[in-house]
Amino acid sequence: MTSRHLLATALLATLLPLTACQDREAQAAAQAQAQAAAAETQAEAGERDFEAAVAVENWALAKAQADVLLARYPDTAAAERVRAKFDDVAAKGEAVRETARTQALWTYNTANVEGGEQLSAAIYAKDNIDVDGTGAKRVQLIFRDHPSWGRSSYLVLQTGDFDCYPSCRVNVRVDDGEPRRMAANRPQTDEAIAMFIDDERALWRLLDGAKTVSIEFPVKAGGTRTAVFEVAGLDRAKMPKWG
């Protein structure tokens, strides 16, 4: 074999691995490009689902669609477009959930009583309260519309008692506002451990637009306790005579 042949063989031996490497790189690049295109296609489908949920203001579903898209295809153009809207959609979704949560805190009851129909709206305090040393228990706020007795608002304890006979004054605070002093009384009855807030209409009006209402009341065990009620979900239409 001549020296020329030997040189050509050596050159070919050098070029073959380089060509193979270039082929592998080209294949890898083509594969990556195909995967990116497939990811973009899938992301765009997710984006359409997201936009469809936004269009009907289903914020919870829209957020769920966005969560999936951003987790699976975070580097796509579709993800970038959805990401720009995500905070607003998440905030609206949280507001919907919070509204549903606070609405569920209220219970409404209609009962046939002597003289007609009794309506009531009731809510438990956010936290249980120990009023007599026997442990924390639930405190309830009730608004009632009775055909004979009229409208009334009152707190109910499960144990212990109020130190409000024949009357007292309680502090009522709306959200972070200044406390308002309101007259109250503990009636002589064993039917329930109840304390009425005398100006029920004023208390009802205070709930309008409020997130929380706190009522500080005296107890027989000594001192005062404060019950905080998350009142934002009140459906005022359930008590039509209250306005």
C-alpha positions as CSV (number, residue, x, y, z in Angstrom):
1,M,0.0,0.0,0.0
2,T,1.4,3.3,-1.0
3,S,1.9,6.2,1.3
4,R,-1.0,8.0,-0.4
5,H,-3.3,5.1,0.4
6,L,-2.2,5.0,3.9
7,L,-2.8,8.7,4.4
8,A,-6.3,8.4,2.9
9,T,-7.1,5.4,5.2
10,A,-5.9,7.3,8.2
11,L,-7.9,10.4,7.3
12,L,-11.0,8.3,6.8
13,A,-10.5,6.6,10.1
14,T,-10.4,10.0,11.7
15,L,-13.5,11.4,10.0
16,L,-15.7,8.4,10.6
17,P,-16.1,8.9,14.4
18,L,-16.5,12.7,13.9
19,T,-19.3,12.0,11.4
20,A,-21.0,9.5,13.7
21,C,-20.8,12.0,16.5
22,Q,-22.3,14.7,14.4
23,D,-25.1,12.3,13.4
24,R,-25.8,11.5,17.0
25,E,-25.9,15.2,17.8
26,A,-28.2,15.9,14.9
27,Q,-30.5,13.1,16.0
28,A,-30.5,14.3,19.6
29,A,-31.3,17.9,18.4
30,A,-34.1,16.6,16.1
31,Q,-35.5,14.5,19.0
32,A,-35.4,17.4,21.4
33,Q,-37.1,19.6,18.8
34,A,-39.8,17.1,18.3
35,Q,-40.3,16.7,22.1
36,A,-40.5,20.5,22.5
37,A,-43.1,20.7,19.7
38,A,-45.1,17.9,21.3
39,A,-44.9,19.7,24.7
40,E,-46.0,22.9,23.1
41,T,-49.0,21.2,21.5
42,Q,-50.0,19.6,24.8
43,A,-49.5,22.9,26.6
44,E,-51.6,24.7,24.1
45,A,-54.4,22.2,24.7
46,G,-54.1,22.9,28.4
47,E,-54.1,26.6,27.7
48,R,-57.4,26.2,25.8
49,D,-59.0,24.4,28.7
50,F,-57.7,27.1,31.0
51,E,-59.1,29.9,28.9
52,A,-62.5,28.1,28.6
53,A,-62.7,27.9,32.4
54,V,-61.8,31.6,32.7
55,A,-64.4,32.5,30.1
56,V,-67.2,31.0,32.3
57,E,-65.5,32.4,35.5
58,N,-64.9,28.9,36.9
59,W,-61.9,30.1,38.8
60,A,-61.3,26.9,40.8
61,L,-61.2,24.9,37.6
62,A,-59.1,27.5,35.8
63,K,-56.5,27.4,38.6
64,A,-56.5,23.6,38.5
65,Q,-55.9,23.7,34.7
66,A,-53.1,26.2,35.2
67,D,-51.5,24.2,38.0
68,V,-51.3,21.1,35.7
69,L,-50.0,23.0,32.7
70,L,-47.3,24.9,34.6
71,A,-46.2,21.7,36.4
72,R,-46.0,19.5,33.2
73,Y,-44.9,22.1,30.6
74,P,-43.2,24.9,32.5
75,D,-40.9,26.0,29.7
76,T,-43.5,26.4,26.9
77,A,-44.8,29.6,25.4
78,A,-48.3,28.5,26.4
79,A,-47.1,28.2,30.0
80,E,-45.7,31.7,29.9
81,R,-49.0,33.1,28.7
82,V,-50.9,31.3,31.4
83,R,-48.4,32.3,34.1
84,A,-49.1,35.9,33.3
85,K,-52.7,35.4,34.3
86,F,-52.2,33.0,37.1
87,D,-52.1,35.3,40.2
88,D,-55.3,37.0,39.2
89,V,-57.1,33.7,38.6
90,A,-55.7,32.2,41.9
91,A,-56.9,35.2,43.8
92,K,-60.4,35.0,42.3
93,G,-60.5,31.2,43.0
94,E,-59.5,31.8,46.7
95,A,-62.2,34.5,47.0
96,V,-64.8,32.0,45.7
97,R,-63.6,29.3,48.2
98,E,-63.7,31.8,51.0
99,T,-67.2,32.9,50.1
100,A,-68.4,29.3,50.1
101,R,-66.6,28.6,53.4
102,T,-68.2,31.6,55.2
103,Q,-71.6,30.9,53.8
104,A,-71.4,27.4,55.1
105,L,-70.8,28.7,58.7
106,W,-74.5,29.9,58.8
107,T,-77.5,27.7,59.4
108,Y,-81.1,28.8,58.7
109,N,-84.2,27.3,60.2
110,T,-87.9,27.6,59.5
111,A,-90.3,26.3,62.1
112,N,-94.1,26.4,62.5
113,V,-94.9,27.8,65.9
114,E,-98.0,29.1,67.5
115,G,-99.1,32.2,65.7
116,G,-97.2,31.5,62.4
117,E,-93.7,30.8,61.2
118,Q,-90.5,31.3,63.1
119,L,-87.3,32.1,61.1
120,S,-83.7,32.0,62.5
121,A,-80.2,32.4,61.4
122,A,-77.4,31.0,63.6
123,I,-73.6,30.8,63.6
124,Y,-71.0,29.4,65.9
125,A,-68.0,31.4,67.1
126,K,-64.7,30.8,65.2
127,D,-63.1,29.3,68.3
128,N,-64.5,27.4,71.2
129,I,-64.4,29.2,74.6
130,D,-63.9,28.0,78.2
131,V,-66.5,30.1,80.1
132,D,-66.5,28.1,83.4
133,G,-63.3,26.1,83.7
134,T,-64.8,22.9,82.3
135,G,-63.1,23.3,78.9
136,A,-63.6,25.1,75.7
137,K,-67.1,24.8,74.2
138,R,-69.1,26.3,71.4
139,V,-70.8,29.7,71.6
140,Q,-73.6,30.5,69.3
141,L,-75.1,33.7,68.0
142,I,-78.7,33.5,66.9
143,F,-81.0,36.0,65.1
144,R,-84.7,35.0,65.4
145,D,-87.9,36.3,63.9
146,H,-90.9,35.0,66.0
147,P,-94.5,35.7,65.0
148,S,-95.5,36.6,68.6
149,W,-92.2,37.7,70.3
150,G,-90.8,39.7,67.3
151,R,-87.2,39.9,66.4
152,S,-84.4,39.1,68.8
153,S,-80.6,38.4,68.8
154,Y,-78.9,36.4,71.5
155,L,-75.8,34.4,72.5
156,V,-76.1,30.8,73.7
157,L,-73.7,28.9,75.9
158,Q,-73.5,25.1,76.4
159,T,-72.2,25.3,80.0
160,G,-71.6,28.0,82.6
161,D,-73.6,31.1,82.5
162,F,-73.6,34.8,81.7
163,D,-73.2,37.4,84.4
164,C,-75.8,39.6,82.9
165,Y,-78.9,39.4,85.1
166,P,-81.0,41.5,85.1
167,S,-78.9,43.4,82.6
168,C,-75.3,44.3,81.5
169,R,-73.4,45.9,78.7
170,V,-71.3,44.1,76.2
171,N,-68.6,45.2,73.8
172,V,-69.3,44.6,70.1
173,R,-66.5,45.1,67.6
174,V,-66.7,44.9,63.8
175,D,-63.5,43.8,62.2
176,D,-60.7,46.0,63.6
177,G,-63.0,48.9,64.5
178,E,-63.5,50.5,67.8
179,P,-65.7,48.5,70.2
180,R,-69.3,49.6,70.6
181,R,-71.1,49.2,74.0
182,M,-74.5,47.5,73.7
183,A,-77.2,46.7,76.3
184,A,-77.9,43.1,77.0
185,N,-79.8,40.9,79.5
186,R,-80.0,37.4,80.8
187,P,-83.6,36.4,81.1
188,Q,-84.8,34.2,84.0
189,T,-85.2,31.0,82.1
190,D,-83.7,27.5,82.3
191,E,-84.7,26.6,78.7
192,A,-81.3,27.8,77.4
193,I,-78.2,29.6,78.7
194,A,-79.0,32.6,76.7
195,M,-78.1,36.3,76.8
196,F,-80.1,38.7,74.6
197,I,-78.6,41.8,73.0
198,D,-81.3,44.4,73.3
199,D,-80.8,46.4,70.2
200,E,-81.0,43.5,67.8
201,R,-81.6,45.7,64.8
202,A,-78.4,47.7,65.4
203,L,-76.5,44.4,65.8
204,W,-78.0,43.1,62.5
205,R,-77.0,46.3,60.7
206,L,-73.4,46.0,62.0
207,L,-73.1,42.6,60.2
208,D,-73.7,44.3,56.8
209,G,-70.3,44.3,55.0
210,A,-68.4,42.9,58.0
211,K,-66.0,40.0,57.9
212,T,-66.0,39.4,61.7
213,V,-68.0,40.5,64.7
214,S,-66.5,40.1,68.2
215,I,-68.7,40.1,71.3
216,E,-67.1,40.5,74.7
217,F,-69.5,39.3,77.5
218,P,-69.3,38.8,81.3
219,V,-69.5,35.3,82.8
220,K,-70.5,34.1,86.2
221,A,-67.1,32.3,86.6
222,G,-65.5,35.8,86.6
223,G,-64.2,38.3,84.0
224,T,-65.2,38.4,80.4
225,R,-64.9,36.2,77.4
226,T,-64.8,37.2,73.7
227,A,-66.5,35.3,70.9
228,V,-65.5,36.0,67.4
229,F,-67.9,35.2,64.6
230,E,-67.0,35.1,60.9
231,V,-70.2,36.7,59.6
232,A,-69.3,37.6,56.0
233,G,-71.3,34.7,54.5
234,L,-74.7,35.8,56.0
235,D,-77.6,35.4,53.5
236,R,-79.7,38.3,54.5
237,A,-82.5,37.2,52.2
238,K,-83.1,34.3,54.5
239,M,-84.4,36.8,57.1
240,P,-86.5,39.1,54.9
241,K,-88.1,41.1,57.8
242,W,-84.8,42.2,59.1
243,G,-83.9,44.1,56.0
